[in-house]
């Protein structure tokens, strides 16, 4: 067998798997998004409707725009907070940082938990009657006693953000520790001797050299944040009202609960648009780095 | 401008001793080279002066200030790193200007000073480039310019030439020497290259296992080595070290040859040190001893004869026009004014 043929044969299984689990569902979803697509109406999965589902989502449906808004704010907050915390932790945990050893092992723990588990455990911790936070805040800051965290739209949103940031910090910290390790020590020491303060060394020398890794971290986390579903489902189920209903949750709700498969497929495809941009940016950054 | 005093300086990592209770006084405007094999503590010593490493014990003085607790930025030193430590995201201009900027130099002063420093190291035409676009030698110059752009109390140079190719190293060495004479700033220079040490230094401190073996002018460490380590480390080819004993005022090789008269008391074990240049090559029968050539090498500027001397091999330098072949027999005589005796047990010099 020629090497060339073998090459393609070896890649084939991976291509088949990707096609079966990603490409085909995407195509099928695209087809469904142009149909009436109601699970409780026989034959409607085949009835062509044109762009109506899309038009409905964009022009007629405030709940769609609510979930777009929730997802946007949620993404901005979680990406920002996770990156900042992860960068701080990475600085402390990097070789030569101030904390290391056992802390690094402990750190990975939240990442080992499934998002759904994080959701459940945070729901218990914020339970107004017997939750950990209620007990803690009740003692430390009396005015915060007996607050129903998950019943207030703003607070519930904050809790969802917090759970996500908590769960994602470890992974991004590990990535950034790797990034920091690739910043040449010489340049940092040169800046120290040149007369730069700790902050200026960080700002002028470390950060610019960390930028490519940081960009990858931000893009990756953006993709993950946009897709968030499990935590929201377990923690608030989108509520109170629709205060924490992310796009993924909205899609699930319409498709699975209300049986509007066609409509939810069209919203899912609307969500593919920012994803494509982010994935493209991610690929560009990663492969540009590999080129150098 | 300042002198540097190290007193009882020690650096340990767990059980490993990097620098072992060393004291050293570096004079104002002196060019001091710390020379030794890798792991001898020379770089650690320099990094402690820079403030990049904290000493386990001991004091570091720069000028009349004890700097142990000062951050690197407050010590007023400039350092050239082995890998240059250039900021890859900044242009050459910004690299050189950085020490001025972080120290709050007025904007109007920065440009002329950067340009002057760049001119001193002949980089003027590259100021707008990034370090990536420069060759190794040019990057080295940028690192130098960044050090000389302000006038620090002390220059620290950590193997600055070791990443350059052999030819460039020779050129840069001369430029460094010229520059250091012109600037007249106290300099500590770390290297494992004895030629760099010999050519650049006012004084050399030869280090091994965290201990300074000998401190002296290049002349002193070459012509008056304090112990076997210094004798073997300095010089290329290395000093010949011949095992034997001293009996009746003569050095006797382990093979039993009564070789040369030495002014020392009898002892059962001694090492005779003689440099290749202090051995004269004659025709067979005309030297102190006849030996067979093991290898004959012509370097162009001279010839090197590795000869079989009993159980040992010894290298002698011959005239550049000498032509011999393997297995030829030649006579060797030793220049008796430049012989060194060492005690193989203590490794110290036996003064004649």
Interface residues (C-beta under 8 A of the other chain):
Chain A: X184 X186 X187 X189 X190 X191 X192 X193 X194 X195 X196 X197 X200 X204 X205 X208 X209 X211
Chain B: X50 X51 X52 X71 X72 X73 X75 X77 X78 X79 X81 X82 X83 X84 X85 X86 X87 X88 X89 X98 X99 X102 X103 X143 X146 X156
